[in-house]
Amino acid sequence: MKKLVAAVLTSMMVLSLAGCGKTGIAGAATDWVSEENQVEATKLDDGSYYYEGRIGSTMKTAWFDYSIDSAYYTTDEIGGYAASEGNELVVVELTLKNTFEESVPMYYGDFELEWGNGDDEYTYPITDEIMDDQYPDEYDLKVNETRTGYLVFEAPEGTEDFSIGFVEYYENDTEGNGFWVYFTADEK
Protein backbone atom coordinates (compact mmCIF):
# COMPACT_ATOMS: atom_id res chain seq x y z
CA MET A 1 0.00 0.00 0.00
CA LYS A 2 2.88 2.35 0.82
CA LYS A 3 4.37 1.72 -2.63
CA LEU A 4 1.04 2.51 -4.28
CA VAL A 5 0.83 5.82 -2.41
CA ALA A 6 4.46 6.57 -3.30
CA ALA A 7 3.70 5.76 -6.96
CA VAL A 8 0.76 8.16 -7.00
CA LEU A 9 2.78 10.92 -5.31
CA THR A 10 5.73 10.47 -7.65
CA SER A 11 3.45 10.46 -10.69
CA MET A 12 1.92 13.71 -9.45
CA MET A 13 5.40 15.22 -9.12
CA VAL A 14 6.29 14.22 -12.70
CA LEU A 15 2.99 15.54 -13.92
CA SER A 16 3.50 18.85 -12.18
CA LEU A 17 6.79 19.23 -14.07
CA ALA A 18 4.91 18.76 -17.30
CA GLY A 19 2.91 21.89 -16.63
CA CYS A 20 6.07 23.96 -16.16
CA GLY A 21 7.36 23.84 -19.69
CA LYS A 22 7.11 21.46 -22.62
CA THR A 23 3.69 20.16 -23.50
CA GLY A 24 4.90 17.21 -25.52
CA ILE A 25 6.80 16.60 -28.72
CA ALA A 26 4.02 15.64 -31.07
CA GLY A 27 4.73 18.65 -33.27
CA ALA A 28 8.38 17.66 -33.51
CA ALA A 29 7.68 14.06 -34.48
CA THR A 30 8.95 14.35 -38.03
CA ASP A 31 12.16 15.96 -36.78
CA TRP A 32 13.52 12.68 -35.48
CA VAL A 33 11.52 9.74 -36.75
CA SER A 34 13.68 7.84 -39.19
CA GLU A 35 14.56 4.43 -40.57
CA GLU A 36 18.12 5.01 -39.38
CA ASN A 37 16.91 5.34 -35.77
CA GLN A 38 14.35 2.54 -36.30
CA VAL A 39 11.48 4.63 -34.93
CA GLU A 40 8.02 4.82 -36.44
CA ALA A 41 5.28 7.25 -35.39
CA THR A 42 1.55 6.81 -35.73
CA LYS A 43 -0.72 9.79 -35.08
CA LEU A 44 -3.73 8.79 -32.99
CA ASP A 45 -7.25 10.21 -33.19
CA ASP A 46 -6.68 12.35 -30.07
CA GLY A 47 -3.69 14.07 -31.70
CA SER A 48 -1.06 12.22 -29.66
CA TYR A 49 1.49 9.86 -31.17
CA TYR A 50 2.33 6.20 -30.68
CA TYR A 51 6.07 5.68 -31.18
CA GLU A 52 7.53 2.27 -31.90
CA GLY A 53 11.25 1.49 -31.75
CA ARG A 54 13.73 -1.35 -31.42
CA ILE A 55 16.85 -1.99 -29.34
CA GLY A 56 19.14 0.99 -29.86
CA SER A 57 16.34 3.36 -30.94
CA THR A 58 16.23 6.72 -29.17
CA MET A 59 12.74 7.45 -27.87
CA LYS A 60 12.19 11.18 -27.27
CA THR A 61 9.60 11.92 -24.57
CA ALA A 62 8.56 15.34 -23.27
CA TRP A 63 11.07 15.10 -20.39
CA PHE A 64 13.83 12.71 -21.41
CA ASP A 65 15.25 10.51 -24.15
CA TYR A 66 15.61 6.81 -23.53
CA SER A 67 16.93 3.76 -25.29
CA ILE A 68 16.97 0.05 -24.56
CA ASP A 69 20.58 -0.97 -25.11
CA SER A 70 20.31 -4.73 -24.50
CA ALA A 71 18.06 -7.34 -22.91
CA TYR A 72 18.27 -10.94 -21.77
CA TYR A 73 16.28 -13.44 -19.76
CA THR A 74 17.34 -16.17 -17.35
CA THR A 75 15.80 -18.78 -15.10
CA ASP A 76 18.85 -18.55 -12.82
CA GLU A 77 18.93 -16.46 -9.67
CA ILE A 78 20.33 -12.94 -9.83
CA GLY A 79 21.88 -11.60 -6.65
CA GLY A 80 20.09 -14.27 -4.62
CA TYR A 81 16.71 -13.39 -6.14
CA ALA A 82 14.84 -16.19 -7.88
CA ALA A 83 11.83 -15.71 -10.12
CA SER A 84 8.51 -17.11 -8.92
CA GLU A 85 7.67 -20.62 -10.10
CA GLY A 86 6.83 -20.58 -13.81
CA ASN A 87 8.56 -17.24 -14.37
CA GLU A 88 11.93 -16.03 -15.63
CA LEU A 89 13.91 -12.88 -14.90
CA VAL A 90 14.20 -10.35 -17.72
CA VAL A 91 17.07 -7.84 -17.47
CA VAL A 92 16.91 -4.70 -19.59
CA GLU A 93 19.74 -2.17 -19.94
CA LEU A 94 18.19 1.31 -20.13
CA THR A 95 19.87 4.65 -20.90
CA LEU A 96 18.11 7.89 -19.92
CA LYS A 97 19.03 11.49 -20.78
CA ASN A 98 17.17 14.40 -19.22
CA THR A 99 16.16 16.89 -21.94
CA PHE A 100 13.88 18.96 -19.67
CA GLU A 101 14.65 22.31 -18.04
CA GLU A 102 14.48 20.84 -14.52
CA SER A 103 15.34 17.65 -12.69
CA VAL A 104 12.79 14.95 -13.42
CA PRO A 105 11.63 12.70 -10.57
CA MET A 106 11.65 9.09 -11.76
CA TYR A 107 9.93 6.07 -10.29
CA TYR A 108 10.20 2.33 -10.84
CA GLY A 109 6.67 2.29 -12.33
CA ASP A 110 7.56 4.69 -15.15
CA PHE A 111 8.45 1.76 -17.42
CA GLU A 112 6.55 -1.48 -17.88
CA LEU A 113 7.47 -4.74 -19.56
CA GLU A 114 4.81 -6.17 -21.89
CA TRP A 115 4.50 -9.46 -23.74
CA GLY A 116 1.80 -11.21 -25.75
CA ASN A 117 -0.87 -8.75 -26.81
CA GLY A 118 -0.02 -6.45 -23.86
CA ASP A 119 -3.61 -6.12 -22.61
CA ASP A 120 -3.17 -7.82 -19.25
CA GLU A 121 0.29 -9.13 -19.91
CA TYR A 122 2.62 -6.61 -18.34
CA THR A 123 4.59 -6.03 -15.19
CA TYR A 124 6.66 -3.37 -13.47
CA PRO A 125 10.33 -3.73 -12.46
CA ILE A 126 11.37 -5.63 -9.35
CA THR A 127 11.98 -3.12 -6.58
CA ASP A 128 14.51 -5.23 -4.65
CA GLU A 129 18.07 -4.24 -5.52
CA ILE A 130 19.53 -7.49 -6.83
CA MET A 131 22.29 -6.36 -9.18
CA ASP A 132 24.86 -3.60 -9.56
CA ASP A 133 23.69 -0.52 -11.49
CA GLN A 134 20.03 -1.45 -11.10
CA TYR A 135 17.78 1.61 -11.15
CA PRO A 136 16.46 2.41 -7.66
CA ASP A 137 12.74 2.67 -6.85
CA GLU A 138 12.92 6.47 -6.94
CA TYR A 139 15.56 8.95 -8.13
CA ASP A 140 15.96 12.34 -9.73
CA LEU A 141 17.28 12.58 -13.28
CA LYS A 142 19.15 15.88 -13.13
CA VAL A 143 19.17 18.47 -15.92
CA ASN A 144 21.19 17.14 -18.88
CA GLU A 145 22.14 13.99 -16.90
CA THR A 146 22.68 10.76 -18.81
CA ARG A 147 22.30 7.60 -16.78
CA THR A 148 22.59 3.92 -17.76
CA GLY A 149 21.38 1.11 -15.55
CA TYR A 150 19.24 -2.02 -15.38
CA LEU A 151 15.59 -2.79 -14.86
CA VAL A 152 14.77 -6.36 -13.79
CA PHE A 153 11.33 -7.88 -14.36
CA GLU A 154 9.57 -11.22 -13.89
CA ALA A 155 7.74 -12.63 -16.90
CA PRO A 156 6.30 -16.04 -17.82
CA GLU A 157 9.00 -18.63 -18.45
CA GLY A 158 9.59 -19.29 -22.15
CA THR A 159 8.69 -15.76 -23.24
CA GLU A 160 11.28 -14.09 -25.47
CA ASP A 161 9.42 -11.28 -27.26
CA PHE A 162 8.75 -8.15 -25.20
CA SER A 163 8.28 -4.41 -25.28
CA ILE A 164 9.15 -1.70 -22.78
CA GLY A 165 6.48 0.98 -22.61
CA PHE A 166 6.36 4.56 -21.33
CA VAL A 167 3.36 6.91 -21.56
CA GLU A 168 3.42 10.65 -20.91
CA TYR A 169 0.89 11.63 -18.22
CA TYR A 170 0.24 15.30 -17.47
CA GLU A 171 -0.92 17.10 -14.34
CA ASN A 172 -4.32 17.84 -15.89
CA ASP A 173 -4.99 14.07 -16.08
CA THR A 174 -4.43 13.89 -19.81
CA GLU A 175 -2.34 11.32 -21.57
CA GLY A 176 0.33 12.36 -24.04
CA ASN A 177 2.42 10.28 -26.39
CA GLY A 178 3.15 6.59 -25.89
CA PHE A 179 6.53 4.96 -26.53
CA TRP A 180 7.26 1.25 -26.96
CA VAL A 181 10.54 -0.46 -27.72
CA TYR A 182 10.06 -4.00 -29.08
CA PHE A 183 12.74 -6.66 -28.76
CA THR A 184 13.55 -10.34 -28.49
CA ALA A 185 15.56 -11.07 -25.35
CA ASP A 186 18.51 -13.45 -25.53
CA GLU A 187 18.78 -16.33 -23.08
CA LYS A 188 21.64 -16.09 -20.63
C-alpha positions as CSV (number, residue, x, y, z in Angstrom):
1,M,0.0,0.0,0.0
2,K,2.9,2.4,0.8
3,K,4.4,1.7,-2.6
4,L,1.0,2.5,-4.3
5,V,0.8,5.8,-2.4
6,A,4.5,6.6,-3.3
7,A,3.7,5.8,-7.0
8,V,0.8,8.2,-7.0
9,L,2.8,10.9,-5.3
10,T,5.7,10.5,-7.7
11,S,3.4,10.5,-10.7
12,M,1.9,13.7,-9.5
13,M,5.4,15.2,-9.1
14,V,6.3,14.2,-12.7
15,L,3.0,15.5,-13.9
16,S,3.5,18.9,-12.2
17,L,6.8,19.2,-14.1
18,A,4.9,18.8,-17.3
19,G,2.9,21.9,-16.6
20,C,6.1,24.0,-16.2
21,G,7.4,23.8,-19.7
22,K,7.1,21.5,-22.6
23,T,3.7,20.2,-23.5
24,G,4.9,17.2,-25.5
25,I,6.8,16.6,-28.7
26,A,4.0,15.6,-31.1
27,G,4.7,18.6,-33.3
28,A,8.4,17.7,-33.5
29,A,7.7,14.1,-34.5
30,T,8.9,14.4,-38.0
31,D,12.2,16.0,-36.8
32,W,13.5,12.7,-35.5
33,V,11.5,9.7,-36.8
34,S,13.7,7.8,-39.2
35,E,14.6,4.4,-40.6
36,E,18.1,5.0,-39.4
37,N,16.9,5.3,-35.8
38,Q,14.4,2.5,-36.3
39,V,11.5,4.6,-34.9
40,E,8.0,4.8,-36.4
41,A,5.3,7.2,-35.4
42,T,1.6,6.8,-35.7
43,K,-0.7,9.8,-35.1
44,L,-3.7,8.8,-33.0
45,D,-7.3,10.2,-33.2
46,D,-6.7,12.3,-30.1
47,G,-3.7,14.1,-31.7
48,S,-1.1,12.2,-29.7
49,Y,1.5,9.9,-31.2
50,Y,2.3,6.2,-30.7
51,Y,6.1,5.7,-31.2
52,E,7.5,2.3,-31.9
53,G,11.2,1.5,-31.7
54,R,13.7,-1.3,-31.4
55,I,16.8,-2.0,-29.3
56,G,19.1,1.0,-29.9
57,S,16.3,3.4,-30.9
58,T,16.2,6.7,-29.2
59,M,12.7,7.4,-27.9
60,K,12.2,11.2,-27.3
61,T,9.6,11.9,-24.6
62,A,8.6,15.3,-23.3
63,W,11.1,15.1,-20.4
64,F,13.8,12.7,-21.4
65,D,15.2,10.5,-24.1
66,Y,15.6,6.8,-23.5
67,S,16.9,3.8,-25.3
68,I,17.0,0.1,-24.6
69,D,20.6,-1.0,-25.1
70,S,20.3,-4.7,-24.5
71,A,18.1,-7.3,-22.9
72,Y,18.3,-10.9,-21.8
73,Y,16.3,-13.4,-19.8
74,T,17.3,-16.2,-17.4
75,T,15.8,-18.8,-15.1
76,D,18.8,-18.6,-12.8
77,E,18.9,-16.5,-9.7
78,I,20.3,-12.9,-9.8
79,G,21.9,-11.6,-6.6
80,G,20.1,-14.3,-4.6
81,Y,16.7,-13.4,-6.1
82,A,14.8,-16.2,-7.9
83,A,11.8,-15.7,-10.1
84,S,8.5,-17.1,-8.9
85,E,7.7,-20.6,-10.1
86,G,6.8,-20.6,-13.8
87,N,8.6,-17.2,-14.4
88,E,11.9,-16.0,-15.6
89,L,13.9,-12.9,-14.9
90,V,14.2,-10.3,-17.7
91,V,17.1,-7.8,-17.5
92,V,16.9,-4.7,-19.6
93,E,19.7,-2.2,-19.9
94,L,18.2,1.3,-20.1
95,T,19.9,4.7,-20.9
96,L,18.1,7.9,-19.9
97,K,19.0,11.5,-20.8
98,N,17.2,14.4,-19.2
99,T,16.2,16.9,-21.9
100,F,13.9,19.0,-19.7
101,E,14.6,22.3,-18.0
102,E,14.5,20.8,-14.5
103,S,15.3,17.7,-12.7
104,V,12.8,14.9,-13.4
105,P,11.6,12.7,-10.6
106,M,11.6,9.1,-11.8
107,Y,9.9,6.1,-10.3
108,Y,10.2,2.3,-10.8
109,G,6.7,2.3,-12.3
110,D,7.6,4.7,-15.2
111,F,8.4,1.8,-17.4
112,E,6.5,-1.5,-17.9
113,L,7.5,-4.7,-19.6
114,E,4.8,-6.2,-21.9
115,W,4.5,-9.5,-23.7
116,G,1.8,-11.2,-25.8
117,N,-0.9,-8.7,-26.8
118,G,0.0,-6.5,-23.9
119,D,-3.6,-6.1,-22.6
120,D,-3.2,-7.8,-19.3
121,E,0.3,-9.1,-19.9
122,Y,2.6,-6.6,-18.3
123,T,4.6,-6.0,-15.2
124,Y,6.7,-3.4,-13.5
125,P,10.3,-3.7,-12.5
126,I,11.4,-5.6,-9.3
127,T,12.0,-3.1,-6.6
128,D,14.5,-5.2,-4.7
129,E,18.1,-4.2,-5.5
130,I,19.5,-7.5,-6.8
131,M,22.3,-6.4,-9.2
132,D,24.9,-3.6,-9.6
133,D,23.7,-0.5,-11.5
134,Q,20.0,-1.5,-11.1
135,Y,17.8,1.6,-11.2
136,P,16.5,2.4,-7.7
137,D,12.7,2.7,-6.8
138,E,12.9,6.5,-6.9
139,Y,15.6,8.9,-8.1
140,D,16.0,12.3,-9.7
141,L,17.3,12.6,-13.3
142,K,19.2,15.9,-13.1
143,V,19.2,18.5,-15.9
144,N,21.2,17.1,-18.9
145,E,22.1,14.0,-16.9
146,T,22.7,10.8,-18.8
147,R,22.3,7.6,-16.8
148,T,22.6,3.9,-17.8
149,G,21.4,1.1,-15.6
150,Y,19.2,-2.0,-15.4
151,L,15.6,-2.8,-14.9
152,V,14.8,-6.4,-13.8
153,F,11.3,-7.9,-14.4
154,E,9.6,-11.2,-13.9
155,A,7.7,-12.6,-16.9
156,P,6.3,-16.0,-17.8
157,E,9.0,-18.6,-18.5
158,G,9.6,-19.3,-22.2
159,T,8.7,-15.8,-23.2
160,E,11.3,-14.1,-25.5
161,D,9.4,-11.3,-27.3
162,F,8.8,-8.2,-25.2
163,S,8.3,-4.4,-25.3
164,I,9.2,-1.7,-22.8
165,G,6.5,1.0,-22.6
166,F,6.4,4.6,-21.3
167,V,3.4,6.9,-21.6
168,E,3.4,10.6,-20.9
169,Y,0.9,11.6,-18.2
170,Y,0.2,15.3,-17.5
171,E,-0.9,17.1,-14.3
172,N,-4.3,17.8,-15.9
173,D,-5.0,14.1,-16.1
174,T,-4.4,13.9,-19.8
175,E,-2.3,11.3,-21.6
176,G,0.3,12.4,-24.0
177,N,2.4,10.3,-26.4
178,G,3.2,6.6,-25.9
179,F,6.5,5.0,-26.5
180,W,7.3,1.3,-27.0
181,V,10.5,-0.5,-27.7
182,Y,10.1,-4.0,-29.1
183,F,12.7,-6.7,-28.8
184,T,13.6,-10.3,-28.5
185,A,15.6,-11.1,-25.4
186,D,18.5,-13.4,-25.5
187,E,18.8,-16.3,-23.1
188,K,21.6,-16.1,-20.6
